[in-house]
Amino acid sequence: MHRYDVLVVGAGPAGLMAARGLARAGHGVVVLEEHADIGYPVHCTGLLGTDAFEELRLPRHTILSVARSAAFRAASGRSILIASEDVSAAVIDRGAFDAALAGEARAFGAVVRTGTRVTRIDAGDHGVRATLAPSETVEARALVLACGASYRFNRQLGLGVPRAFVQSAQLETRFASTDHVEVRLGRDVAPKGFAWIVPFARDGRPHARLGLMCETRAAARFAAFTAAVQTERGIDVASASPRLKILPLGPVSRTFGSRVLAVGDAAGLVKPTTGGGIYYGLLSGCLAADVLDDCLRRDTLDADALAAYESRWKARLGPEMRAGLAFRSIVSRLNDRAIDAILELASVDGLVPLLRQTANFNWHRDAALALLRHAPFRHIVLSSLWS
């Protein structure tokens, strides 16, 4: 039996950031990942605001391209292009990104094990024990739960699950070269969500990640979306099945317990507006490492001590998540006519400059509030909701 200071279950960005910070602080850390390779299979679009790389000391060599413009397209075909040199998002190679974080954690002394499936977790007064398949146990003083949007352990540990979810589907494929991200809106495309085309280059060849998020029937809607893209662009989209994923909308009931912290998707910490989880996951991993470092040194790992983690992420992310959830609850009910009217408004009104002034890829609150304060935008929204 092996005993460590901290056991991290899941080797995604959130878990690896926590492991990197804790190992760097001198604690004994083990990361258990059920898949054979770090970073695979890839579940997300891999978009991350470029300012996060300096803020969190992230591996820049994993950036495939940088997006500074996005075209928003309604069901009618009307579209508006929004571009800004001040707002940029890095398209990252998620496999390389996660592998680089794992390498940094290992360099600081963390043990990272792949192909290791945890079947049970028990947290008690004297420590945490993980049972591994087929018949091994690992013990630690504390646990970081970072196993994504799989909530079996959340229930087991009394943390609860998110109140709502959406579905997503995505694949990466060779694609025609294009200069900007495309976002498609409409009830027939992705009801209460949107579809996307995110271009980038891999090995000097143009590629794209095609995906969508919606409430139901993600696989069927994705098939219709890719068929439309093939017809419009006159290109073949890879025939491979898309990666399907459940995205939480809002945090779990408790992100801490005695000797336990939950981070990233396992804590329900994603952007409610887009379902993007990389930045919130990275940030929550850092906050978890900071709180655990202090508690481990004081040997005080009860729920009262670890509650500081939830207080800290709420102070940093709470206003963003509340605004994002409120904004999503409004715009997700817009009909196609309202969406078309908003894009028409953007083409003739000061809506685009307003977004350029307030938009930030990692932080959506200011832009959402600015839109809701904009009288013509608000009139379209209210007219749609009342009709």
Residue pairs with C-beta under 8 A, 6 or more apart in sequence:
1 137
1 138
1 139
2 30
2 138
2 139
3 127
3 138
3 139
3 140
4 28
4 29
4 30
4 111
4 138
4 139
4 140
4 141
5 22
5 27
5 28
5 29
5 140
5 141
5 142
5 296
6 18
6 19
6 22
6 27
6 28
6 29
6 30
6 140
6 141
6 142
6 143
6 144
6 292
6 296
7 29
7 30
7 32
7 128
7 130
7 138
7 139
7 140
7 142
7 143
7 144
8 15
8 16
8 18
8 19
8 29
8 30
8 31
8 32
8 143
8 144
8 146
9 15
9 32
9 118
9 121
9 130
9 143
9 144
9 145
9 146
9 147
9 153
10 31
10 32
10 33
10 145
10 146
10 147
10 148
10 264
10 266
11 31
11 32
11 33
11 35
11 38
11 98
11 102
11 112
11 114
11 146
12 98
12 146
12 148
12 264
12 265
12 281
13 97
13 98
13 101
13 264
13 278
13 281
13 282
13 285
14 146
14 263
14 264
14 265
14 266
14 269
14 281
14 282
14 284
14 285
15 31
15 144
15 146
15 147
15 263
15 264
15 285
16 31
16 98
16 101
16 102
16 105
16 285
17 56
17 101
17 263
17 281
17 282
17 285
17 286
17 289
18 144
18 146
18 261
18 263
18 285
18 286
18 288
18 289
18 292
19 29
19 31
19 105
19 110
19 112
19 144
19 289
20 101
20 104
20 105
20 108
20 110
20 285
20 289
21 285
21 286
21 289
21 290
21 293
22 29
22 110
22 289
22 292
22 293
22 296
23 29
23 105
23 108
23 109
23 110
24 108
25 289
25 293
26 109
27 292
27 293
27 296
28 109
29 105
29 109
29 110
29 111
30 110
30 111
30 112
30 113
30 138
30 140
31 102
31 105
31 110
31 111
31 112
31 113
32 113
32 116
32 118
32 130
32 132
32 138
33 112
33 113
33 114
33 115
33 116
34 115
34 116
34 117
34 118
34 147
35 41
35 114
35 115
36 114
36 115
37 95
37 114
38 95
38 98
38 99
38 102
38 112
38 114
39 94
39 95
39 96
39 97
39 98
39 99
40 95
41 243
42 94
42 95
42 172
42 243
43 148
43 170
43 243
43 245
44 94
44 170
44 245
44 276
44 277
44 278
45 170
45 196
45 198
45 209
45 211
45 276
46 64
46 91
46 92
46 93
46 94
46 97
46 198
46 209
46 278
47 67
47 89
47 90
47 91
47 92
47 198
47 276
47 278
47 361
48 58
48 89
48 90
48 92
48 278
48 279
48 361
48 362
49 88
49 89
49 90
49 279
49 360
49 361
49 362
49 363
50 66
50 88
50 89
50 90
50 361
51 362
52 58
52 279
52 282
52 362
53 60
53 63
53 90
56 282
56 283
56 286
58 97
58 101
58 282
59 96
59 97
59 100
59 101
59 104
61 96
61 100
62 92
62 93
62 96
62 97
62 100
63 90
63 91
63 92
63 93
64 90
64 91
64 92
64 93
64 200
64 201
64 202
65 90
65 91
65 199
65 200
65 201
66 88
66 89
66 90
66 91
67 88
67 89
67 90
67 91
67 180
67 181
67 198
67 199
68 83
68 84
68 85
68 87
68 88
68 89
68 180
69 81
69 82
69 83
69 84
69 179
69 180
69 181
70 81
70 82
70 83
70 180
70 181
70 182
70 183
71 79
71 80
71 81
71 82
71 180
71 181
71 182
71 183
72 79
72 80
72 82
72 183
72 185
72 343
72 346
73 79
73 182
73 183
73 184
73 185
73 343
74 185
74 186
74 336
74 339
74 340
74 343
75 185
75 186
75 187
75 188
75 189
75 336
75 339
75 340
76 336
76 340
78 340
78 343
78 344
79 343
80 343
80 346
80 347
80 352
81 180
82 346
82 352
82 355
82 356
82 359
83 180
84 356
84 359
86 356
87 356
87 359
87 360
87 361
88 361
89 181
89 361
91 198
91 199
91 200
91 209
92 278
93 202
102 112
105 112
106 112
116 132
117 132
117 133
118 130
118 131
118 132
118 133
118 147
118 153
119 131
119 132
119 133
120 130
120 131
120 156
121 128
121 129
121 130
121 131
121 143
121 145
121 153
121 156
121 157
122 128
122 129
122 131
123 143
123 157
123 257
123 258
123 259
123 260
124 259
125 258
127 139
127 140
127 141
127 259
128 139
128 140
128 141
128 142
128 143
128 259
128 260
129 137
129 138
129 139
130 137
130 138
130 139
130 140
130 143
131 137
132 138
141 259
141 296
141 301
142 259
142 260
142 261
142 292
142 295
142 296
142 301
143 259
143 260
143 261
144 261
144 262
144 263
144 285
144 288
144 292
145 153
145 154
145 157
145 159
145 260
145 261
145 262
145 263
145 266
145 267
146 262
146 263
146 264
146 266
146 281
146 285
147 153
147 266
148 264
148 265
148 266
149 165
149 245
149 246
149 247
149 248
149 265
149 266
150 266
151 161
151 162
151 252
151 266
153 266
154 160
154 161
154 252
154 262
154 266
155 161
157 257
157 260
158 254
158 257
159 252
159 253
159 254
159 255
159 257
159 260
159 262
159 267
160 252
160 253
160 254
161 248
161 252
161 253
161 268
162 248
162 249
162 250
162 251
162 252
162 268
163 249
163 250
164 248
164 249
164 250
165 246
165 247
165 248
165 249
166 192
166 193
166 213
166 214
166 215
166 246
166 247
166 249
166 275
167 213
167 214
167 215
167 216
167 217
167 218
167 244
167 245
167 246
167 247
168 211
168 212
168 213
168 218
168 244
168 245
168 246
168 247
168 275
169 211
169 212
169 218
169 219
169 221
169 222
169 242
169 243
169 244
169 245
170 209
170 210
170 211
170 212
170 222
170 242
170 243
170 245
171 209
171 210
171 211
171 226
171 237
171 238
171 240
171 241
171 242
171 243
172 207
172 208
172 209
172 210
172 238
173 207
173 208
173 210
173 237
173 238
173 240
174 205
174 206
174 207
174 238
175 197
175 199
175 206
175 207
175 208
175 210
175 235
175 237
176 206
176 233
176 235
177 199
177 206
178 197
178 199
178 206
178 208
179 199
180 199
181 196
181 197
181 198
181 199
182 196
182 197
183 194
183 195
183 196
184 190
184 194
184 195
184 196
184 197
184 212
184 225
185 194
185 339
186 336
186 339
187 335
187 336
188 224
188 336
189 195
189 212
189 221
189 224
189 225
190 212
190 213
190 214
190 221
190 225
191 214
191 215
191 216
192 214
192 215
192 332
192 333
193 212
193 213
193 214
193 215
193 332
194 212
194 213
195 210
195 211
195 212
195 222
195 225
196 209
196 210
196 211
196 212
197 208
197 209
197 210
197 229
198 208
198 209
198 211
199 206
199 207
199 208
200 206
200 207
200 208
200 209
201 207
210 222
210 225
210 226
210 229
210 237
210 242
211 222
211 242
212 218
212 221
212 222
212 225
213 247
213 274
213 275
214 221
218 244
219 242
219 244
222 242
226 237
229 235
229 237
230 236
230 237
247 265
247 270
247 275
247 277
248 265
248 268
248 270
249 268
249 270
249 272
249 275
249 325
249 328
250 268
250 272
250 321
250 325
251 267
251 268
251 269
251 321
252 262
252 266
252 267
252 268
254 310
255 261
255 262
255 263
255 267
255 268
255 269
255 309
255 310
255 313
256 262
256 303
256 306
256 307
256 309
256 310
257 303
257 306
258 301
258 302
258 303
258 306
259 301
259 302
259 306
260 306
261 288
261 291
261 292
261 306
261 309
263 269
263 281
263 284
263 285
263 288
264 277
264 280
264 281
264 284
264 285
265 277
265 281
267 284
267 313
269 277
269 280
269 281
269 284
269 313
269 317
269 321
270 276
270 277
270 280
270 281
271 277
271 279
271 280
271 320
271 324
271 364
272 321
272 324
272 325
272 327
272 328
273 324
273 327
273 328
273 364
273 368
274 364
279 362
280 317
283 313
283 316
283 317
284 313
284 317
287 309
287 312
287 313
287 316
288 309
290 312
291 306
291 308
291 309
291 312
292 306
292 309
294 308
295 301
295 305
295 306
295 308
298 305
319 365
320 363
320 364
320 365
323 364
323 365
323 368
323 369
324 364
324 365
324 368
326 368
327 364
327 368
327 371
327 372
330 372
330 381
330 385
331 381
333 384
333 385
334 342
334 381
334 384
334 385
335 384
335 387
337 384
338 380
338 381
338 383
338 384
341 380
342 351
342 377
342 380
345 351
345 376
345 377
345 380
346 352
349 376
351 371
351 374
351 376
351 377
354 370
354 371
354 374
355 367
355 370
355 371
357 370
358 366
358 367
358 370
359 366
359 367
360 366
360 367
371 377
372 378
372 381
